[in-house]
Amino acid sequence: MSVLTRDEAQTRAQLLDVHHYAVDLDLTDGDETFGSTSRIRFTARAAGSTFVELKPDTLHSATLDGAPLDPAALTGNRLPLDLTEGEHELTVTATMRYSHTGEGMHRFLDPTDGESYVYTQLFMEDVQRVFAAFDQPDLKAVFDIAVTAPEGWTVLSNGITERQEDGRWTAATTPPLSTYFVCVAAGPWHSVRTEHAGLPFGIHCRRSLAPHLDADADEIIAVTKACYDRFHEKFDEPYPFDSYDQAFVPEFNAGAMENPGLVTFRDEFVFRSAVTATERMTRAMVIAHEMAHMWFGDLVTLRWWDDIWLNESFAEYMGYQTVNEACSDLFADTWIDFGVARKAWG
């Protein structure tokens, strides 16, 4: 697989202005693969050659402005495109493979009750494991996501989702997002929902963890609301998305991910037994860290990955600061943990 270089990304960003993705995923194909169709509307500022990225199990078809492209032209993860100046629409239909490594669309079978769950983790370059995309952070676009899921599942995404009469779920159109922020989490979730500041808030986990999430729901929601209010005191810009969901997902290969409107956390943060005050404070800090990214990272996004240090360092600092300011009634000595766990490391 070819790794996108910074020079290639700069060249493609000079050529393209990407407007809109319509992504349609079918999660009813079985336990190994899922269906993926993406329609991309974009403008080429001049005639030239470029490529779209995709890592399919099978590439079924691709059309550019209605004209078929040869699926055999896919080399590694790159499908070449020869463009004229002007508006274009690319449609790609493929079968994709679930992962069990937390990359792309991860699928998990709960050994407790036999229920299955899937969720995406697209940082840094794994959107192409889910749908075709111009996969670099500075080519933001608006997304419309639709998902066909098994009966009894709930689909979560970056925007408010609704189940349609045909059983498909559709998510509200997003603001412009970098490709690595798109998120889908689907399964028979156990959910605790509320509202705050006129927006729907929710926390979600697999059903087998429901008693443990319920035991901590009041604290998690209180921390979330307090941090949300404090960030609005800090920042002039209001929260830019239409909802705030937090999904605690199994076998996550990181601590958490700041997907706009749908933050994913490793479900070890749903505590199964008594824990220390420091562990509870760490969970609160991670909630605040990921929320800081809604502004610094999601609304305003790095152009290239050499700025990820600033994205993460800022969110980590803001996480500690905001928990200290907004949740002092729940957690004391936040800065002591910062000094021990982060300052010396930095």
N, C-alpha and C positions, 0 to 999 in steps of 0.2 A: 504494500500500500504506500502511495506517495504521501509524504508529509508536506503540507502547505508551508512554503517559506514566506518570510516577511516581504521579500521583493515581489513574489507572486501575488500576495494579498494586496500590496500597494498598486500593482499593475491592474488587478481586477477591479479594485475600488475606483480607479480612475476611469475605467471603461463603463462600469455598470452603476445604475441607480435601481435598486430593488424595491418594489412597491408592496407586493402582497403575496402571501402564501395561502392557499386553500389546501389543507392537509386532511385526508380521509383515511382513517385506520380501521381495519377489521380485525378484532381480537377473538373472533369465533372460529378461526381456522384450525385450532388444535393447540397442543402444548408446545410445539416446536417452532412454529412460524406464524406470522401474521401478515395481513395484506396492507399495502401502503400505496396511496396515490397522492401525489403532490402536484399542484398547479401553481406555477410561479409567474407573476407578471412583473416585468422589469423593462428598463430602457437601456439601450446601448448608446452611449454618447457619440460613438463613431463606429465605423465598420471595423471588425476585428475578430480574433479567435480567443476563446476562453474555455472554461469547463465548469460543469456542475459536479458536486461530489455525491457519491452513493456507494454503499457497501451492501449490496443485496444478496440474498440467497439465490434469487432468480430475477433478472430484469426482463419483464414481459414486453413493455413497449415504452417508447418515448417519442413525443412529437414536439416540433418547434413550429409555432404558428400554423398548426394543422398538418404540417408535412412530417412524415415518419422519419425517425432517425434509426440507424442500424444498432440494435442492442449489442451486437458483437464489437462495436466501437468502444465499449466500456473497457478501459485499461486500468487495472488496479481498482481505484475508487474514483476515477475521473472519466466523465462522459464529455467528449469534446463538443464544442458549439462554435459554428461559424456564423457570425452575426452581421447583419446590415445595421446601419444607423437607424435608430428609432425604437418604437414600442415592440415588445415581444411577449409571447406566452409559451411557456414550456410545461408540458404535462408528462409525468413519469409514473408508470405503474409497475410495482415490483412486489415480490414476496420477500419479507425480511425474516431474520432468525432472532428469536429471543436469546438473551444472554443469561448467564448465571454468574457473572463477574461484576455486576453493577455498571456495565457499560452499555449504552443504548437503551433498549427496552428489556429490563430485567424481569424475569418470571420466577416466582417463589411458590412452592407448595408447602402449606403449613402442615407439619407432621402431627399437630395436635388434633385437627379436625378435618384435614383433607381439602381445605379451601385453597384456591389459587389467587394470587395477587400479582399485578404487573405495575411497573412504574418506570419512568424514564430518568436517566442521568446523562445529560448531553455535554457537560463540561469535559474536556475542552473541545474535542472535535468528533463527538459521537452522535451528533444529529444525523449524520449520514448512515448510521446503523438503523435509523427509524424512517427517514424519508429523504428524498433528494433535496439538496440545498446548496446555496453559495455560502459555504460554512466558514465564515470569518466574522469577528465581533463587530467590525465597523460597517457591515452591510446589513443594517437594521431594516426590518419590514414589519408590516401589519400581518397578523396571523388569524385565520379562521380555522378552528380545529373541530373535526367531527369524528366520532368514535362509535363503531358498532361493537357492543359488548355482550357477553352472555347474560341471560335472564338472571335477575337477582343481584347483579353488580351495580355499583355506583361509579360513575366516572367523574374524576376531578381534573381540573385544568387551570390554566392561568387566569381565566375569566369564569364568571358564573356559568355553570353548566345546566342544561335542561334536557330531560328525556323526551324525545319526540314520539309521535304515535307509531312510527315504524320501528321503534326500539332503539334507534340511533340516538346518541347524545351529541349535542352541539354546545360549544362554548362561545361565550360572548367574544366579539371581535376585540383583539388586544390593541393597546397602543403599540408604536414601533418597538420591536424587541430584537436583540441579537439572537442568532439562531440557537446558541447554546442555552438560552433561558427557557425555551419551550418545554412544557412539562405536561405529562399525562400520568395519572395514577388511577388504576381501575381495579375493582374487586368488591367483595362483599364487606365493605368497611363498616366498622363501628364508629359512629360519629357523635360528637357533642357539639351542638351548634348554638350560637348566640348572635347578638347584634351589638355593634358599638360604633358610635359616631356616624350612624346612618348606614353602615355597611354590614354585610353578613360576615361573621367570623366562624371558623370551625376548626376542631381538632379531630384527627382520624387515626385509627390503628386497625390492625387485623382483629377479627372477632375474638380470637382466643385470648387477646390481651385486654378485652373490654373491662373486666373488673379492676385491673390495675390502672388503666387510663381514667376510669371513673373516680378512683380514689384520689387521683392527683388533678382532676380536671379543674377544680376551683382555683388551685394555685397556678396552673399553667395559663388559664384564661385571665386571671388577675394580673400576672406578669405581662402578658401580651397587651392587655388594655393599658396598663400603666406606662409601658414603654412606648406604645403607639402615641399616647397623649404627650409624653415627654419629647418625642421626636418632632411633633408638631410645634412644640414650643421652641425647639432648637432651629428648625428649618423653616424658611419662608414658603417653600413649595409644599402644597398639600400632598398627601399620599396619592400616587398617580394611578392606582389600579382599582378595580371595582369590587374586590372582596379580599379577605385574608384567611387563607386556609393553611393549616400546618398538619402534614401527614407524617406519622411515625412509621417508617417502612422497614421491612426486614432485609437483612443481608446487605445493608447499605455500605458502600466502600469508602465513605467519608464520614465526617461528623454531621454535616448538614449542607444543604445547597439552597441558595437564595433565589430560586425560581420566582419570578414576579407573581404575587397573588397565590402561590402554592409552594410554600417552603417544605422541603423534605428533610427529615431528621432520621438518623439511625434509631431503630425502635428500642435500643438499650436505654434511651432516655425515658421510656415508660418503665418506671422502676417496679420490679417484681417483689422486692423485699425492703426492709428498712435500709436507709442509706444515710450517709453523713450530711451535715449541713453544707459542707463544701460541694458535694455532688449535686445537691439541689441548687446551690448558687451557680454552679457551672452550667446546669441546664438553663437557668434563667439568663445567664450571660450569652449562651449560644442563641437563645431566642432573640435577645436584643441585637446581637451581632448580625444575624440574618436579616432582621428588620432594618438595620442601618443600610444594608445593601439595597433595599427597595429604592432608596434615593441615590446612594453612592455605589454604583455598580450596575443597577438595573435601569433607572431613569437616565443617569449619566454613566456611560460605559467606556471602558478602556478601548483605545483604538487597536492595540496589539498587546500580546501577552507579557511583554517586558514591563508593563505597568501593573501586573497582578499583585505585586508586593504592596503597592500603595492601596489598592482596593481592599486587600485583606487586612493590612495593618491598621488602616483607618477604621474598618468595621470592628476589629478586635478592641481597639481603644474605646470606640464609642459604645461597644457592648458593656465593658466594665463601667465606664462613666455613667451610662444611662441606668444600669441596674443600681448603682450606688445612689443615684439621684431619685429614681422613681420607685425603687423597691426597698428602701432602707428599713421599712417596717417588717420585711420578710428576711432580709439578709444583711448581716453586719460584716464589717471588715473586708469589703470587696477589694479594696486596694491592696490589702495584704496578699491576697491570692494573686493579684496582678503582679506584684513585686516578686513573688516566689515563682510563679508559673510562666511569666511572660517577659518581665523587664530584664532579668538576668540572661534569658535566652536571646532577647534582642541585642 
